[in-house]
Amino acid sequence: MIIDKSLISKMKEFGLNSYEIKIWSALLARGSATAGELAEISNVPRSRSYDILESLEKKGFVISQFGKPIRYLAIEPSEAVNRVKASILKDAEENIKILEEIKTSPILKELNLLYENGITKIDPLEISGALKSRKNVHDHLRFLIRNSEKSIELISTDSAIVNKINTLLFDLKKAKERGVKIRVAAPLTSENNETIKLLKEIADIKNSKNVRSRFGIFDGEHSVLFITPEEVNPGVESAIWVKSQHLGDSLKSVFEHIWENL
C-alpha cells in the first residue's frame, strides 16, 4: 500500500509517527484486519506492527476485537480528530497549571538568580543571537515589546507590517498604556489600510513607500534586523537580535534620518 508523502506529512499533525500513519491508513482501507495483514499491506515490519497497534489503541485510533488472532477496527477519522483535540486540550491545561505553579514557586527565583549570575559573565558584545522561524521571531519581538519602557521604533515593508502588527498589536497596546512612545515607518497602501488604522490608535506613523528596510529598536538598546525577504516561508524566516547600546544608537540615527525625510 503506497501513501502519498504529503498525506503522511499532514497526518503527522494527528500526533502519529510514519509507521502509525501507515498502519492506521491500511486499517481504514480494510475496515478490520490482523496485525500480520496490516504489516503486509502497509510495508511495515511485522515485528513492529503489534507495538504500533498497541500505541494506536492507547491513543484512541483503533479498537482491538476479541478472538484469535486478534483483529483490529479503525476509529472513524472525525472521531479520531475529536480525541486528539481533547487530548491536546487536556495536556495544555495541565501544562498551564504546572507553569502557573512554577511562577509563584522558589524554583523560578533560583532560575532567575542563575540567569542573572550567568548573564553578568557574558561580554556585552556577545549578547546576540539568530531568531529562526516566524514564530520564534514573533515570540522574541513580544518579549522585547513587553520589556520596553521608553521607546519602540519599527520600520517595515507594506505586506510585512500587516503580518507583524496583527500578531503584535495586543502587546503594542499594552506598551502604549505604559507610556512607551511607538513610531512606525511603513508604506501605506490599500492592502494594509485596515492594519494601519488600528496602528494609528497607538503609534505615530509615517509613509515610507520608497524604503525597503526592516528592523526594530527597543529602548535604544535592543535591535532586531530581518535578514530574509518578507515572502519567505514562515518556517525559514530569520532575524538577528543584538543587545548593544552602540548598535541601537546607530540604527536609531538611521531611523531618525529616514523619519525626518518622510
N, C-alpha and C positions, 0 to 999 in steps of 0.2 A: 504493500500500500504506500503510495507516494503522496506526501502532503506538501503543498506549496510552502516555500520558506517564509514568504511574507505572512502567511496564515499562522505559522508557528511563532513568528516574532510577535504578532498581535495577541495570540493566545497566551503568551507568557505573562500578559497583564492579569491573567486569572491567578497568577501565583504558582504556575506549574513549570517544571523543567521540560526539556525536549523529549525525554523518554515518556514522561507522564502525558504529555500532549499527544504523542503518537499512539499510546495505548488507549487513551480516552477517545481519541478520534476513531480508532479502529472499533471500539466498543459501540460508539454512537452509530457507526455504519452497520454493525452486525445486530445490535439490539441486545443480544445475550451471547456470551461466549466463555470458554475456559481460558485460563492463563496461557496454556500452550497454544491455543488457537490465536489468541491476540498477539503473542510473541511472533508467530509465523507471519501473520498478515501485516504487522506493523514494523517488521525488521528490527525488533528489539531483542537482545539476547534473552533466551528462555530463562536463564538463571536469574535474571533481573526482574522478570515480569511479575513474580509473586510479591517481591518487596514494593514494586511500583504500584501494584493494585492495592496493596495494604495501605500505602501512603494516600492513594486516591480515595480510598474508603474513609480514612480518617479526615480527609479534607472535605468529604461530603460530595464527591463526584460520582461514586459508584456504590452499588449495594451488592453484597455477596448473597447468593442463594444457597439454601440447604441442599445437601446431596454430595455425592462423589462421582466424578470430580466436581469441585466447586465451580459453579458458573457465576458470572457477574452480569449485572444490569447497569446501564448508564443512567445517571440522573439527567433529566431534561435540562438543556443548556440554560434556559431562562431561570430555572430554579437554582442552577449552579452559580449563576451570576449573583442572585439574591443572597446565597450563602456566603460567597466571597465578600460581598459588600458588608454583610452583618459581621463577619469575622474581622474585617479591616476596621470597622467602626468600634468593635469591642476592644481590639488591640490598641487603637488610638486613644480611647477613653482611659484605658489602663495606663498607657504611657504618659498621658497628660497628668493623670493623678500622681504618678511617680515623680514627674518633673516639678509639679507644684509643691510636693513634699520636700524635694531637694532644695527648692528656692528658699525655704524657711529653716533649713537644717544647718547644723555646724559644718556639714560637708562642703557646702558652697563657700563658706568663709575660708575654709582651708584651701580650696581650689583657687580662690581669688588671691590668697596670700602667695601660693606657689606661682601664679601668673605674674603678680606684681614683683616678686623677687627675681623671677626669670627675665622679665622684660627690661629690668634695670641693667642687666648684664649685656644687653644687645647694643651694639653700636647703632646710633640713630640712623646711619646710612644704610643699615641692614633691615630696617623696619619697612618692608615692602613685600609684595607678592603678586602672583598671577591669579586672576579670577577666571576660571574656566566654566563655561556653560551659562546661559542666560539666567538660570535660576540662581546660581551662586553669585553672579554679578548683582542681581536684584537684591539678594539677601544681604550682601555687603553694603550696598547703597542704603538699604533700610537702616542698617546698623549705624552708618555714618550720619544719616539724617537724624536718627533718634538721639544721637550724642552731640549734635551741633548745638552751639549755644549763641553764636553771633551771626554767622552768615553762611549762605549757600549760593554758589554761582554755578549755573548749568548752561552749557552750550551744546546744541544738538541739531540734527537734520530734521526735515519735515516729517518723515514717517517714523523715525526712531523716537521722536518726542512723544508720539501717541502711545507707543508701546511702554515707554518708561513711565510717563506720568499716570497712565491708567493703573499701573502697578503700584506706584509710589505716592499717589495722591493723598491717601489717608495719613501717612507719616509726615508728608509735607504740611498738611493742615495742622497737625499737632505741633510741628516745629514753628509754624506761624503763630500759633496760640502762645508759645513760649517766648515770643518776641524775636525770633530769628528772622533776619532780613533775607528774602529769597529773590534772586534775579535770574531770569531765563532768557537766553537769546536763541531763537529758532525761527525757521522760515514759517510764515503764516500763510496757509493755503486753505482752499475749500475743503480738502480732505481732513485736515486736523482742526477745523474750526470749532467743533464741539469740545474737543480736549482743551483748546486754548481758552475757551470761555470759562471752563472750570478752573483753569490755572490762574486766570486773571483775578480771581477772588482772593488768592493768597500770595501772588507774586507780581513783581514788576516784569513786564515782558517787552522785548523789542524784536522786530522782524529782521532776521539775519539771512535773507534769501540767497546771498552770494557766498556764504561761509559754510564750509563743509567739515569743520572741526567738530569733535565730540569729546568733551571732557567735563569733569565736575570738580569743584573746590569746596571744601567744607571747613569752615572756621579758619581758612587761610593756611591750614596745616596738613590736611589730608587731601590727596588728589587721586582721581580715578581717570585714566586715559583709555579710551576704547581703541583697540588695535585691529579689529576685524570690521569688514563692511557691514552695514545695517541689514543687508539682505541675507546674511548667512543663516544657516540652520541654527535654531536656538541652542542645540547641543554643543555647537562649536564656537559660539560667540565668546570672545575673550576680551579682558581688560587688565590693566595694570594698576594696582593700588600702591601708593607711596605715602608714607608719613614723613614729611620733610617741610620744615618752615621755609627753607630756601626755595625748594621747588614750588611750594604753594605761593610764595611771593612772586616768583617768576611767571607762573601761569595766571596769577591774578592780574599782573601787569598786562599780559596778553589779552585777558578778558576785558579789562578796563579800556584798552585801546580799541578793541572791537566794539564795545558797548558805546563809547563816546562817538564813534563814527557811523553808527546805525541811524 
